Amino acid sequence: MQDMGIFTPQLTADGSFTFFSEEFGETFHSQQGAKKEAELKFVEPTQLRQKAHQPTLHLLDICYGLGYNTAAALETIWQVNPNCRVEWVGLELDASVPKAAIAHHLLNHWNPDHAQIFHQLATSGKVQTERLNAQLIVGDARATIQQIYHSNFRADAIFLDPFSPPRCPQLWTVEFLSWVAKCLKPDGRLATYSCAAAVRAALIAAGLQIGATFPVGRRSPGTVASFTNLDIAALSVQEQEHLHTKAAIPYRDPHLCEPADAILQRRQIDQQASALEPTSHWKKRWLFQSQLRIQ
Ligand SMILES: C[S@@+](CC[C@H](N)C(=O)[O-])C[C@H]1O[C@@H](n2cnc3c(N)ncnc32)[C@H](O)[C@@H]1O
């Protein structure tokens, strides 16, 4: 884990800041805009603006990090309904990340009235007010998700925001996502920035229906998932065909404890043994079709 002094804020295109993780070799947010990504890839697709009319909302933030997705969610919910009570759980491996975000005043891009909440989450991991009951659980989400399930917490909205699958395959496996799905209410929604075929296939294997979210931030669309397919935007034909290529072979971690390289290696072996279409063929076919459209 990184020392918090190592996290240096990096400017993104919308004026908000992110960090770079030496451990995972990736930034925490899209360079196109960290704040925009939280709002458009997580809060909008989970329909929190509409759900905020409920008296209580349960939110599960997987990979809390700097806290941006939760900051965007609370701002949206309480703008719509200041009396909505929020039951919140956040999962994070590295407690120094939220601490560094506070030390660098990075939550200042959101409502200053909520600053105390993020300060308390970073320091004590708990917040209890009249309208918020929040707990940040530090540890490997592969273990803590099971704790959440056994505590009977069921979410109206889940934010799934690990580093990318090649960097952090542990949190994109069929086994992990099956536990995540078990923590979602029957009419709840899960949102992630990823549109990787392996991620989408794993969400489907976990029993969820999937749809695409609007392409912003990381330029490609994200994914929204739910047990009901009510008003989820359908995948395009191109995206559907992607799910029938080798790219859709999911990551596996049968005992939820394998290191990243073992999970990557297992998938490579599964891909080599698979009779599915090579993803390069699919890419070429669609490139050819888009060229035909331009002509
Ligand atoms: C892309 S960042 C999340 C950004 C965050 N959602 C935000 O809004 O700032 C991924 C986060 O996942 C955390 N992480 C990595 N492996 C984890 C694991 N096994 N369990 C829980 N969290 C993990 C990292 O420490 C990092 O904070």
The ligand as an SDF file (V2000), in Angstrom:
LIG
                    3D

 27 29  0  0  0  0  0  0  0  0999 V2000
  -10.6260    3.2500   -9.3620 C   0  0  0  0  0  0  0  0  0  0  0  0
  -10.3210    3.4490   -7.6440 S   0  0  0  0  0  0  0  0  0  0  0  0
  -11.8850    3.9290   -6.9930 C   0  0  0  0  0  0  0  0  0  0  0  0
  -12.2220    5.3940   -7.1020 C   0  0  0  0  0  0  0  0  0  0  0  0
  -13.3430    5.7950   -6.1860 C   0  0  0  0  0  0  0  0  0  0  0  0
  -14.5760    5.1040   -6.4500 N   0  0  0  0  0  0  0  0  0  0  0  0
  -13.5630    7.2680   -6.1470 C   0  0  0  0  0  0  0  0  0  0  0  0
  -14.6570    7.7470   -6.4470 O   0  0  0  0  0  0  0  0  0  0  0  0
  -12.6180    7.9800   -5.7870 O   0  0  0  0  0  0  0  0  0  0  0  0
  -10.1970    1.7850   -7.0680 C   0  0  0  0  0  0  0  0  0  0  0  0
  -10.1070    1.6350   -5.5540 C   0  0  0  0  0  0  0  0  0  0  0  0
  -10.1800    0.2350   -5.2520 O   0  0  0  0  0  0  0  0  0  0  0  0
   -9.3970   -0.0210   -4.1110 C   0  0  0  0  0  0  0  0  0  0  0  0
   -9.1200   -1.4630   -4.0940 N   0  0  0  0  0  0  0  0  0  0  0  0
   -8.1930   -2.1670   -4.7990 C   0  0  0  0  0  0  0  0  0  0  0  0
   -8.2620   -3.4790   -4.5360 N   0  0  0  0  0  0  0  0  0  0  0  0
   -9.2710   -3.6310   -3.6280 C   0  0  0  0  0  0  0  0  0  0  0  0
   -9.8190   -4.7600   -2.9570 C   0  0  0  0  0  0  0  0  0  0  0  0
   -9.3530   -5.9930   -3.1720 N   0  0  0  0  0  0  0  0  0  0  0  0
  -10.8390   -4.5440   -2.0970 N   0  0  0  0  0  0  0  0  0  0  0  0
  -11.3230   -3.2950   -1.8780 C   0  0  0  0  0  0  0  0  0  0  0  0
  -10.8430   -2.1990   -2.4980 N   0  0  0  0  0  0  0  0  0  0  0  0
   -9.8260   -2.3520   -3.3550 C   0  0  0  0  0  0  0  0  0  0  0  0
   -8.1810    0.8600   -4.3230 C   0  0  0  0  0  0  0  0  0  0  0  0
   -7.4970    1.0950   -3.1140 O   0  0  0  0  0  0  0  0  0  0  0  0
   -8.8290    2.1300   -4.8990 C   0  0  0  0  0  0  0  0  0  0  0  0
   -9.1290    3.0380   -3.8990 O   0  0  0  0  0  0  0  0  0  0  0  0
  1  2  1  0
  2  3  1  0
  2 10  1  0
  3  4  1  0
  4  5  1  0
  5  6  1  0
  5  7  1  0
  7  8  2  0
  7  9  1  0
 10 11  1  0
 11 12  1  0
 11 26  1  0
 12 13  1  0
 13 14  1  0
 13 24  1  0
 14 15  1  0
 14 23  1  0
 15 16  2  0
 16 17  1  0
 17 18  1  0
 17 23  2  0
 18 19  1  0
 18 20  2  0
 20 21  1  0
 21 22  2  0
 22 23  1  0
 24 25  1  0
 24 26  1  0
 26 27  1  0
M  CHG  2   2   1   9  -1
M  END
$$$$
